Amino acid sequence: MYYYTNNYFSRNNTSYSRILHASPDAPGMDIYLNNTLIGRNLTYRNFTEYIPLMSGRYRLDIFPTGTTSNPVISRDIDVIPDTDTTIAIKGLLEDIDFLIVNDTAARIPSNMAEIKFVHLIPDAPRVDVTLPDGRKLFENIAFNEVSEKSTIEPGRYTVQLRVAGTDNIILTVPNVVLNSGRYYTIYGVGTMNGAKPLQALIALDKASY
C-alpha cells in the first residue's frame, strides 16, 4: 500500500501513523507492529497517538485484547518517507479489515482550515457531506472511500450526511468547530441498522500539532 504525496513538512524521512478502531461490533484490540505492542485495548471510536516510523515494510497484527493468537488482522504495510497516515480498522467483525488514510498535508493559508471525509459506515450507501443549506462539502463518497481534501473558512458548522444525490439526511452533527491553520478529518462511523448509532468523529491530523 503506497501513498505518494507532496509533503511540505519534511522530517528527515520520518513518517507518523496512528490507529483508529472504527469497527462497530468488534471488541477492544491490542495492536502490534513488528511484534511490538503499540496500542493496548484500543476500543471502538478511539485512536492511538501518532507514532514515528522510519520508512520500510512492517507487519501489523491486531488481536482481541489480551490475546496473542489468531489475529483478526495480520498484514504487511509499507511506510513511505515523510508521510502521515491513519490506519482505520473498519467493517463488521465478520469481514474486518483496515483502510490506510493519507493524512499527509501541504501548507494551507493561515486563515483557512483543511478538511476531508472518510466513509467507514459499513451498511450505509454513498453519501454527500453537506451543510444545512445544501452546500456540498464532498459528494458521492462510498464506504471505504476517502474524499479529496478541501480548504474551508474557520468557524462553527453543522455538518450533515445525506444519501448521495438526495435530500435524505441520515446524520446531523452540530457544533463542529474548525480553527484556522488546522487539518481535520471527519470519519463517518457506526451503523444504520445495528447497535452502534451513526456518528461523526472529528479528528485533528498530524500537521495540526
N, C-alpha and C positions, 0 to 999 in steps of 0.2 A: 504494500500500500504506500504509494509515493505521493507527496504533496509538494509541488514546486511553486514558490511564490516570491514576489519581490518584497523582501523584508528590510525595512529601513532602520530597524533596531538591531544592528549586528551585535552579537555577544560572543565573538570568537568561537563560532561553531557550536555553542551550547544551545540545546533545544529544551523546551519545557512541555511536559504533559501532565494532565490530571485525568481522573476517572470520575464519571458520573454514573450513578445507579439509577436507571430510568426504566427498569423492567417492573411493571406494576404488580405482578404476582410472584416475584422472586424473593427469597429470603435475604437476610444480610449476607454480605460476601466478604471473603478475605482475598486480597489481590496480591499476586506475586509477579515480580518481574525478574527474569533470570534467577528464579528460586529465592529471591529476596522479598520479604513481606513489605509492601509499600502502602497497604490500606487494610485496616482491621475492622471487621464488622461494618462495612460500608452498607448503609441501608437506603431504601428507596428514597429518591429525591435529593440525596446528598452527594457532595463532591469530595474528593481528596484535595489536598493542596496541589498546586503545580510542583512537579519535581524536576530538577535539572537532569538532563541526559546528554551524553555525547552521541554523535551520530553512529548508526550501526543497526544491526539486527538484534532484537530482543524476543524472548519467549514470555508471553503473557498467559498466566494461568489464573483462573478465577474459580474459587471453591466456595460452597456454602460455609458460613462462619464456623470455625472450629474444626474443620476437616482439611485433610491434605491428600485425599484420594478422590478419583472420579470427578475431575473438574467439570464445571458446567460449560466452560470455555477454555480452550487451550490452543493458542495460535501464535505464530510468529508475526511481529510487526517490525517495520523498517522506520527508523528515525532519521530524518533528513536534517542536515545542519541548519541552525538559525531558524527553526520553526517552532510554533506553539500549537498544541493540539489538545482537544478534549476527546477522550475515549469514552463514548457513551454506551453503556450496557443497555440493550434495548430489546423490545419484543416480549412476548409472553414466555414463561419458563419453558414451555414445551418446544419452542424454537428460538430460544435466547441466542443472541449474537451481540456484536458490538459494531458501532459506527465511529470512524475516526473523523472528527470535525476539525477543520482547519481554522485555528484562531490567529494565525499569523497576521500581523497588522502593518499597514503602511501609515504614514503620517496623515492626519486629517487637520483641517483648520482648527485653531484653538477655540473657536466659538461654536463648534459643532460637536455632535456625538455620532458614533457609528453603531449600527445595529445589524443583526442578521437573525434568521429564524431557522430552527431545526425541528422537523416534524417527527416526533417519537411516540405518536399515539397509534398503537397497532391496529385498532378497529375503526379508525376514522378515515373518511375519504380525503381526497385532495382538498386543501383549504386555501383561502385567501386570508391574509393578515391585514386588517383594516383599522381605521379609526371610525368612531361612531357616525361621522358624516359620509361614510362610504369610501373615503380616500384609501386606496390600496397601498400598503407598505410593501407587501410581497404577494404574489398571486400564483395559484395553481401549484402548490407545494404538496407533494405526496409523502406518505410515510417513508422514512429512511432517506429523505432528501434534505439538503441544506440550501437555503436561499443564497442569493448573491448578497454582498454587504452593501449597505446604504447609509449615507450620512443624513442626519436629521437635526433640526434645531433642538437645543436642550429645552427641557420643560417637563410638565406633568401631563401624562397622557392616559386615556382609556384605550386599551387595545382589544380588538375583537378577533376571534377566529370565525370565519364563515365558510360554509360549504362552497367550494370553488365555483365561481360564476353565478352565485345566487345571493339572496339577502338572508339566507337561513343562518342565524347566529348560533354557534354551538358553545361558545365560551366568551365571556366578557371579563376583562382584567382591568380594574380601575387603579388609579394612583400609581402608574408606572413612572417613576422619576428617572429621567435621563439627564445626566450632567455633562457639561461641556468638556471636551478633551478626553472623554471616556469611551470605551469599547464594550458593547453589550451583546450577549446572545440571549434570545428568547427561545426557550425549549418548551414545546408543547408536549405534555406528558399525561399519563393516566389512561383511562378507557371511557368509551361512550356507554358501554353496556356491562361493565364489571364493577368490582368492589372499590376500585380507586377512581375517584372522580377526575374529570378533566381539570388540569391546572396548567399554569404557565410559570416556569422558573426563569427569573431574570438574573443572569449571571454576568459579572464583570470578567472580561477576558484579560489575559496576562499583560497586554500592553498598557492596561489601565493602572498597573501597580508601579 
